[in-house]
Amino acid sequence: MLKLISSSCIHRLNPAAVPVLRPASDSASPLLRVLNSLGGLSRSNRYLGGRLFFCSESESGDGPDHVVDAEAKAAEETPSKAASSAIVSTYPRPEDYLTVLALPLQHRPLFPGFYMPIFVKDPKLLAALQESRDRQAPYAGAFLLKDEPDSDPNVVSSSDTEKSVYDLKGKELFNRLHEVGTLAQISSIHGDQVILIGHRRLRITEMVSEDPLTVKVDHLKDKAYNKDDDIIKATSFEVISTLRDVLKTSSLWRDHVATYSKHIGDFTYPRLADFGAAISGANKLQCQQVLEELDVYKRLKLTLELVKKEMEISKIQETIAKAIEEKISGEQRRYLLNEQLKAIKKELGLETDDKTALTGKFRERIEPKREKCPPHVLQVIDEELTKLQLLEASSSEFSVTRNYLDWLTALPWGEYSDENFHVTRAQKILDEDHYGLTDVKERILEFIAVGKLRGTSQGKIICLSGPPGVGKTSIGRSIARALNRKFFRFSVGGLADVAEIKGHRRTYIGAMPGKMVQCLKNVGTANPLVLIDEIDKLGKGHAGDPASALLELLDPEQNANFLDHYLDVPIDLSKVLFVCTANVVEMIPNPLLDRMEVVTIAGYIADEKMHIARDYLEKTTREACGIKPEQVEVTDAALLALIENYCRESGVRNLQKHIEKIYRKIALQLVRQVETNDDAIEPKKAEEFFDEMGTTTIQKGNPVLIESGNSEHTNENAKLDEMETNPPADQSLRVDNKSTDMEVTKEEEDKETESKTVEKVLIDKSNLDDFVGKPVFHAERIYDQTPAGVVMGLAWTAMGGSTLYIETKFVEEGDGKGALHITGQLGDVMKENAQLAHTIARDILREKEPENTSFANTKIHLHVPAGATPKDGPSAGCTMTTSMLSLALKKPVKKDLAMTGEVTLTGKILPIGGVKEKTMAARRSEVKTTIFPSANKRDFDELAPVKGLEVHFVDDYMQIFDLAFGDEKSHNAEK
């Protein structure tokens, strides 16, 4: 093996000074001429420069080592070239090396005639390679590593896998090596990088030493072949033809051909096969298969498969590149054409530039509003339009001014919707959407009446306060419909940024106006109804206090000149009707609350819930579920049980959820019933179909037809066939009548089936549990007849009101042991009322029964069930006093009696709240007599008449004492 390294100066030689060089045997290398022509190598640069690399032909069995390139001879004859290019002779010859160091190749095998750089991480192996090179024996064996048994050769290995490969040594590394490899010359060593040059094929026979791994090898030669064989020639020419096609699309392959043609003198068939496999992108196992193949024809076939695959890949690559190039060029072409079109239209006057078009659009938008628009707004718009003409379209100020003009010209300056001043029509609309809510409806009708008398309406600020689910938000939309105003809603719950109300300054990036300006632009009128939801849940953060910002918006004296930070021009909001909603009025800041007119919605009683469920919720839910009214019936008893045992809250939102749940289950039941009926009807229809066709009927009516082997049977069949072919006239008439009868019967059966399918589902109190589950609430009444020391009170809860028992009992007797022990998770106010009731009861007992010393010598335990429910408030004072007196007098109070009211130390009864809820709680518990403070008579009179309930109004506790323990009736009782 000979090696020649030439300096780079050869590339700069004058072509005229270089003699025309040809291969050693020009007639014996037709493949070289063909392949060189594929690479586009001209005679002027074919023999110029580069690293020259010589290989022996002894591996193919053609003879001893000899120089195959004529450039080497020229280099030997020219001393100047010999000075820059050294021929290194090696002795002994490569085929004399039968024991070599084994170098593992991880990614691809090394083919004869090719360079390959590898990295050697093992210090011992690297030292051994350096030592071999120093001994003038620079050869080693390069063998491809086998994949792990469970690994995919097509998957690229990670760095961790590479580290594990470097750790392989000795026997383990020997077992992982492929048997066939390449004898490689160690060209150079730089650090841990070793440059190898492939020479000939090797096969491992046995392992000599483990560290570093040294193996014995056999040198492999190609099997003998006939150079003039037509099949081999045809295969080789097909490889060359494929290479020619690939060279047209891939410049990288042209570089490979140019380099290899300079390194290898003669392109023999084996070298052609090695060349094609080496430069292809096939995986390592396919390349190893080519390396191991010693039959030249089979090797050429394997290489042909690989280069054909490379050809397909090159075509795909070319298609992708062409598509991307067409896309890019198409977009550029479209852009240039659009720019040219704009320029042409501008020159012809068919289209103006962007600034002129924008100015015209803004002027056209403001022109219809010019007479109604305030003068100061028109002045700002004209100034901004002039400014827009002077600005460059690419400047940031241009976009700011354009957006500002867009908002200014889009607002409905002076445009108002025609309001409805018809009170009766408004009343009808409000009643259609909501049941009850008398206070809210009355206030809206007052607003309409005032507007009708004045001829115009002013804006107002109304706050609807009440528990969740009573219809505060939905009533706002109904009010807008009744007034014929546009509706806009926005929620301020959790709002912590003043800019949401007042807008951003225009100097900020992404600045926008506040909610009110956005509202006016969306609705298109200057007198909408604006619903501000959850005003009691305003936040407060680093961006300011929105509650303070709302002061200007909701002040009738200020909102006529509301100033938004973005627009920076006054806006008239005096015609806007603001409706706010809140759950707890106490959470609204006092300055803001002072600007609003509060209308309290206490909630719905059971009767009102019944009407709402029957007239609104049930109808809406039935339509949403696709159920017809005749398919279901929900009784009043079921609705009442649903309200009292499942949905006691003030609102109806939970009641709506339960009604939806009932109708969903009804829909499922109806669908299952229809499917069951269909499955039962199908076999019946099939049987009737065959009967109507006559086959079954004939067989049943003519038993002779069933018998086989009878002559009469054959005759009858013939007669039947003849009758079917030529039926008599009267028979055809009968058939027509029969078919008509069959159609009528079928229609009747369909109607009957349909009527059977639609079965009404009845929801009653007895089967309500099957649809909504077990009751959530149970009966509040514990005693049919309260014993001595137990009195029923009335309490307000978030669920709408409930009865509350006060229980007292003597626990310890003795002189001077009179005391009071309280349990039941009571609040501070209720504990104070218990002490107050104890004092009042002792005073009354001393007056009624002076000899009774129960309070003085006995400890009393007062308990208010249920113990897990926190309780507080002053309204249980009279109930506690009555309970203690009942215990001391050992006399139960009147049956079915309930009371509520705050008592003072002198026995006066003060008013309480929640009269409506407490009345409904008394009615739900079947109480017949209730006691309220006299000051609450006005609240009770506002309620709908309550049948079966005797109500007494008192202002002194002694009146309660007489009603609870005496037989006389109060003079101010109402029935």
Secondary structure in CASP SS format (residue, H / E / C, confidence):
PFRMAT SS
TARGET T0000
AUTHOR 0000-0000-0000
METHOD secondary structure of the structure
MODEL  1
M C 1.00
L E 1.00
K E 1.00
L E 1.00
I E 1.00
S C 1.00
S C 1.00
S H 1.00
C H 1.00
I H 1.00
H H 1.00
R H 1.00
L C 1.00
N C 1.00
P H 1.00
A H 1.00
A H 1.00
V C 1.00
P C 1.00
V C 1.00
L C 1.00
R C 1.00
P C 1.00
A C 1.00
S C 1.00
D C 1.00
S C 1.00
A C 1.00
S C 1.00
P H 1.00
L H 1.00
L H 1.00
R H 1.00
V H 1.00
L H 1.00
N H 1.00
S H 1.00
L H 1.00
G C 1.00
G C 1.00
L C 1.00
S C 1.00
R C 1.00
S C 1.00
N C 1.00
R C 1.00
Y C 1.00
L C 1.00
G C 1.00
G C 1.00
R C 1.00
L E 1.00
F E 1.00
F C 1.00
C C 1.00
S C 1.00
E C 1.00
S H 1.00
E H 1.00
S H 1.00
G C 1.00
D C 1.00
G C 1.00
P C 1.00
D C 1.00
H C 1.00
V C 1.00
V C 1.00
D C 1.00
A H 1.00
E H 1.00
A H 1.00
K H 1.00
A H 1.00
A H 1.00
E H 1.00
E H 1.00
T C 1.00
P H 1.00
S H 1.00
K H 1.00
A H 1.00
A H 1.00
S H 1.00
S C 1.00
A E 1.00
I E 1.00
V E 1.00
S E 1.00
T C 1.00
Y C 1.00
P C 1.00
R C 1.00
P H 1.00
E H 1.00
D H 1.00
Y C 1.00
L C 1.00
T E 1.00
V E 1.00
L E 1.00
A E 1.00
L E 1.00
P E 1.00
L E 1.00
Q C 1.00
H C 1.00
R C 1.00
P C 1.00
L C 1.00
F C 1.00
P C 1.00
G C 1.00
F C 1.00
Y E 1.00
M E 1.00
P E 1.00
I E 1.00
F E 1.00
V C 1.00
K C 1.00
D C 1.00
P H 1.00
K H 1.00
L H 1.00
L H 1.00
A H 1.00
A H 1.00
L H 1.00
Q H 1.00
E H 1.00
S H 1.00
R H 1.00
D H 1.00
R C 1.00
Q C 1.00
A C 1.00
P C 1.00
Y E 1.00
A E 1.00
G E 1.00
A E 1.00
F E 1.00
L E 1.00
L E 1.00
K C 1.00
D C 1.00
E C 1.00
P C 1.00
D C 1.00
S C 1.00
D C 1.00
P C 1.00
N C 1.00
V C 1.00
V C 1.00
S C 1.00
S C 1.00
S H 1.00
D H 1.00
T H 1.00
E H 1.00
K H 1.00
S H 1.00
V H 1.00
Y H 1.00
D C 1.00
L C 1.00
K C 1.00
G H 1.00
K H 1.00
E H 1.00
L H 1.00
F H 1.00
N H 1.00
R H 1.00
L E 1.00
H C 1.00
E C 1.00
V E 1.00
G E 1.00
T E 1.00
L E 1.00
A E 1.00
Q E 1.00
I E 1.00
S E 1.00
S E 1.00
I E 1.00
H E 1.00
G C 1.00
D C 1.00
Q E 1.00
V E 1.00
I E 1.00
L E 1.00
I E 1.00
G E 1.00
H E 1.00
R E 1.00
R E 1.00
L E 1.00
R E 1.00
I E 1.00
T E 1.00
E E 1.00
M E 1.00
V E 1.00
S E 1.00
E C 1.00
D C 1.00
P C 1.00
L C 1.00
T E 1.00
V E 1.00
K E 1.00
V E 1.00
D E 1.00
H E 1.00
L E 1.00
K C 1.00
D C 1.00
K C 1.00
A C 1.00
Y C 1.00
N C 1.00
K C 1.00
D C 1.00
D C 1.00
D H 1.00
I H 1.00
I H 1.00
K H 1.00
A H 1.00
T H 1.00
S H 1.00
F H 1.00
E H 1.00
V H 1.00
I H 1.00
S H 1.00
T H 1.00
L H 1.00
R H 1.00
D H 1.00
V H 1.00
L H 1.00
K H 1.00
T H 1.00
S C 1.00
S H 1.00
L H 1.00
W H 1.00
R H 1.00
D H 1.00
H H 1.00
V H 1.00
A H 1.00
T H 1.00
Y H 1.00
S H 1.00
K H 1.00
H H 1.00
I C 1.00
G C 1.00
D C 1.00
F C 1.00
T C 1.00
Y H 1.00
P H 1.00
R H 1.00
L H 1.00
A H 1.00
D H 1.00
F H 1.00
G H 1.00
A H 1.00
A H 1.00
I H 1.00
S C 1.00
G C 1.00
A C 1.00
N C 1.00
K H 1.00
L H 1.00
Q H 1.00
C H 1.00
Q H 1.00
Q H 1.00
V H 1.00
L H 1.00
E H 1.00
E C 1.00
L C 1.00
D C 1.00
V H 1.00
Y H 1.00
K H 1.00
R H 1.00
L H 1.00
K H 1.00
L H 1.00
T H 1.00
L H 1.00
E H 1.00
L H 1.00
V H 1.00
K H 1.00
K H 1.00
E H 1.00
M H 1.00
E H 1.00
I H 1.00
S H 1.00
K H 1.00
I H 1.00
Q H 1.00
E H 1.00
T H 1.00
I H 1.00
A H 1.00
K H 1.00
A H 1.00
I H 1.00
E H 1.00
E H 1.00
K H 1.00
I H 1.00
S H 1.00
G H 1.00
E H 1.00
Q H 1.00
R H 1.00
R H 1.00
Y H 1.00
L H 1.00
L H 1.00
N H 1.00
E H 1.00
Q H 1.00
L H 1.00
K H 1.00
A H 1.00
I H 1.00
K H 1.00
K H 1.00
E H 1.00
L H 1.00
G C 1.00
L C 1.00
E C 1.00
T C 1.00
D C 1.00
D H 1.00
K H 1.00
T H 1.00
A H 1.00
L H 1.00
T H 1.00
G H 1.00
K H 1.00
F H 1.00
R H 1.00
E H 1.00
R H 1.00
I H 1.00
E H 1.00
P H 1.00
K H 1.00
R C 1.00
E C 1.00
K C 1.00
C C 1.00
P C 1.00
P H 1.00
H H 1.00
V H 1.00
L H 1.00
Q H 1.00
V H 1.00
I H 1.00
D H 1.00
E H 1.00
E H 1.00
L H 1.00
T H 1.00
K H 1.00
L H 1.00
Q H 1.00
L H 1.00
L C 1.00
E C 1.00
A C 1.00
S C 1.00
S C 1.00
S H 1.00
E H 1.00
F H 1.00
S H 1.00
V H 1.00
T H 1.00
R H 1.00
N H 1.00
Y H 1.00
L H 1.00
D H 1.00
W H 1.00
L H 1.00
T H 1.00
A H 1.00
L C 1.00
P C 1.00
W C 1.00
G C 1.00
E C 1.00
Y C 1.00
S C 1.00
D C 1.00
E C 1.00
N C 1.00
F C 1.00
H C 1.00
V H 1.00
T H 1.00
R H 1.00
A H 1.00
Q H 1.00
K H 1.00
I H 1.00
L H 1.00
D H 1.00
E H 1.00
D H 1.00
H C 1.00
Y C 1.00
G C 1.00
L C 1.00
T H 1.00
D H 1.00
V H 1.00
K H 1.00
E H 1.00
R H 1.00
I H 1.00
L H 1.00
E H 1.00
F H 1.00
I H 1.00
A H 1.00
V H 1.00
G H 1.00
K H 1.00
L H 1.00
R H 1.00
G C 1.00
T C 1.00
S C 1.00
Q C 1.00
G C 1.00
K C 1.00
I E 1.00
I E 1.00
C E 1.00
L E 1.00
S E 1.00
G C 1.00
P C 1.00
P C 1.00
G C 1.00
V C 1.00
G C 1.00
K H 1.00
T H 1.00
S H 1.00
I H 1.00
G H 1.00
R H 1.00
S H 1.00
I H 1.00
A H 1.00
R H 1.00
A H 1.00
L H 1.00
N C 1.00
R C 1.00
K C 1.00
F E 1.00
F E 1.00
R E 1.00
F E 1.00
S E 1.00
V C 1.00
G C 1.00
G C 1.00
L C 1.00
A C 1.00
D C 1.00
V C 1.00
A H 1.00
E H 1.00
I H 1.00
K H 1.00
G C 1.00
H C 1.00
R C 1.00
R C 1.00
T C 1.00
Y C 1.00
I C 1.00
G C 1.00
A C 1.00
M C 1.00
P C 1.00
G C 1.00
K H 1.00
M H 1.00
V H 1.00
Q H 1.00
C H 1.00
L H 1.00
K H 1.00
N H 1.00
V H 1.00
G C 1.00
T C 1.00
A C 1.00
N C 1.00
P C 1.00
L E 1.00
V E 1.00
L E 1.00
I E 1.00
D E 1.00
E C 1.00
I H 1.00
D H 1.00
K H 1.00
L C 1.00
G C 1.00
K C 1.00
G E 1.00
H C 1.00
A C 1.00
G E 1.00
D C 1.00
P H 1.00
A H 1.00
S H 1.00
A H 1.00
L H 1.00
L H 1.00
E H 1.00
L H 1.00
L C 1.00
D C 1.00
P C 1.00
E C 1.00
Q C 1.00
N H 1.00
A H 1.00
N H 1.00
F E 1.00
L E 1.00
D C 1.00
H C 1.00
Y C 1.00
L C 1.00
D C 1.00
V C 1.00
P E 1.00
I E 1.00
D C 1.00
L C 1.00
S C 1.00
K C 1.00
V C 1.00
L E 1.00
F E 1.00
V E 1.00
C E 1.00
T E 1.00
A E 1.00
N C 1.00
V C 1.00
V H 1.00
E H 1.00
M H 1.00
I C 1.00
P C 1.00
N H 1.00
P H 1.00
L H 1.00
L H 1.00
D C 1.00
R C 1.00
M C 1.00
E E 1.00
V E 1.00
V E 1.00
T E 1.00
I C 1.00
A C 1.00
G C 1.00
Y C 1.00
I C 1.00
A H 1.00
D H 1.00
E H 1.00
K H 1.00
M H 1.00
H H 1.00
I H 1.00
A H 1.00
R H 1.00
D H 1.00
Y H 1.00
L H 1.00
E H 1.00
K H 1.00
T H 1.00
T H 1.00
R H 1.00
E H 1.00
A H 1.00
C H 1.00
G C 1.00
I C 1.00
K C 1.00
P H 1.00
E H 1.00
Q H 1.00
V E 1.00
E E 1.00
V E 1.00
T C 1.00
D H 1.00
A H 1.00
A H 1.00
L H 1.00
L H 1.00
A H 1.00
L H 1.00
I H 1.00
E H 1.00
N H 1.00
Y C 1.00
C C 1.00
R C 1.00
E C 1.00
S C 1.00
G C 1.00
V C 1.00
R H 1.00
N H 1.00
L H 1.00
Q H 1.00
K H 1.00
H H 1.00
I H 1.00
E H 1.00
K H 1.00
I H 1.00
Y H 1.00
R H 1.00
K H 1.00
I H 1.00
A H 1.00
L H 1.00
Q H 1.00
L H 1.00
V H 1.00
R H 1.00
Q H 1.00
V H 1.00
E H 1.00
T H 1.00
N H 1.00
D H 1.00
D H 1.00
A H 1.00
I H 1.00
E H 1.00
P H 1.00
K H 1.00
K H 1.00
A H 1.00
E H 1.00
E H 1.00
F H 1.00
F H 1.00
D H 1.00
E H 1.00
M H 1.00
G C 1.00
T H 1.00
T H 1.00
T H 1.00
I H 1.00
Q H 1.00
K H 1.00
G H 1.00
N C 1.00
P H 1.00
V H 1.00
L H 1.00
I H 1.00
E C 1.00
S C 1.00
G C 1.00
N C 1.00
S H 1.00
E H 1.00
H H 1.00
T H 1.00
N H 1.00
E H 1.00
N H 1.00
A H 1.00
K H 1.00
L H 1.00
D H 1.00
E H 1.00
M H 1.00
E H 1.00
T H 1.00
N C 1.00
P C 1.00
P C 1.00
A H 1.00
D H 1.00
Q H 1.00
S H 1.00
L H 1.00
R H 1.00
V H 1.00
D H 1.00
N H 1.00
K H 1.00
S H 1.00
T H 1.00
D H 1.00
M H 1.00
E H 1.00
V H 1.00
T H 1.00
K H 1.00
E H 1.00
E H 1.00
E H 1.00
D H 1.00
K H 1.00
E H 1.00
T H 1.00
E H 1.00
S H 1.00
K H 1.00
T H 1.00
V C 1.00
E C 1.00
K C 1.00
V E 1.00
L E 1.00
I E 1.00
D C 1.00
K C 1.00
S C 1.00
N C 1.00
L C 1.00
D H 1.00
D H 1.00
F H 1.00
V H 1.00
G C 1.00
K C 1.00
P C 1.00
V C 1.00
F C 1.00
H C 1.00
A C 1.00
E C 1.00
R C 1.00
I C 1.00
Y C 1.00
D C 1.00
Q C 1.00
T C 1.00
P C 1.00
A C 1.00
G C 1.00
V E 1.00
V E 1.00
M E 1.00
G E 1.00
L E 1.00
A E 1.00
W C 1.00
T C 1.00
A C 1.00
M C 1.00
G C 1.00
G C 1.00
S E 1.00
T E 1.00
L E 1.00
Y E 1.00
I E 1.00
E E 1.00
T E 1.00
K E 1.00
F E 1.00
V E 1.00
E E 1.00
E E 1.00
G C 1.00
D C 1.00
G C 1.00
K C 1.00
G C 1.00
A E 1.00
L E 1.00
H E 1.00
I E 1.00
T E 1.00
G C 1.00
Q C 1.00
L E 1.00
G C 1.00
D H 1.00
V H 1.00
M H 1.00
K H 1.00
E H 1.00
N H 1.00
A H 1.00
Q H 1.00
L H 1.00
A H 1.00
H H 1.00
T H 1.00
I H 1.00
A H 1.00
R H 1.00
D H 1.00
I H 1.00
L H 1.00
R H 1.00
E H 1.00
K H 1.00
E C 1.00
P C 1.00
E C 1.00
N C 1.00
T C 1.00
S H 1.00
F H 1.00
A H 1.00
N H 1.00
T E 1.00
K E 1.00
I E 1.00
H E 1.00
L E 1.00
H E 1.00
V C 1.00
P C 1.00
A C 1.00
G C 1.00
A C 1.00
T C 1.00
P C 1.00
K E 1.00
D C 1.00
G C 1.00
P C 1.00
S C 1.00
A C 1.00
G H 1.00
C H 1.00
T H 1.00
M H 1.00
T H 1.00
T H 1.00
S H 1.00
M H 1.00
L H 1.00
S H 1.00
L H 1.00
A H 1.00
L H 1.00
K C 1.00
K C 1.00
P C 1.00
V C 1.00
K C 1.00
K C 1.00
D C 1.00
L E 1.00
A E 1.00
M E 1.00
T C 1.00
G C 1.00
E E 1.00
V E 1.00
T C 1.00
L C 1.00
T C 1.00
G C 1.00
K E 1.00
I E 1.00
L E 1.00
P C 1.00
I C 1.00
G C 1.00
G C 1.00
V H 1.00
K H 1.00
E H 1.00
K H 1.00
T H 1.00
M H 1.00
A H 1.00
A H 1.00
R H 1.00
R H 1.00
S C 1.00
E C 1.00
V C 1.00
K C 1.00
T E 1.00
T E 1.00
I E 1.00
F E 1.00
P E 1.00
S H 1.00
A H 1.00
N H 1.00
K H 1.00
R H 1.00
D H 1.00
F H 1.00
D H 1.00
E C 1.00
L C 1.00
A C 1.00
P C 1.00
V C 1.00
K C 1.00
G C 1.00
L C 1.00
E E 1.00
V E 1.00
H E 1.00
F E 1.00
V E 1.00
D C 1.00
D E 1.00
Y H 1.00
M H 1.00
Q H 1.00
I H 1.00
F H 1.00
D H 1.00
L H 1.00
A H 1.00
F H 1.00
G C 1.00
D C 1.00
E C 1.00
K C 1.00
S C 1.00
H C 1.00
N C 1.00
A C 1.00
E E 1.00
K C 1.00
END
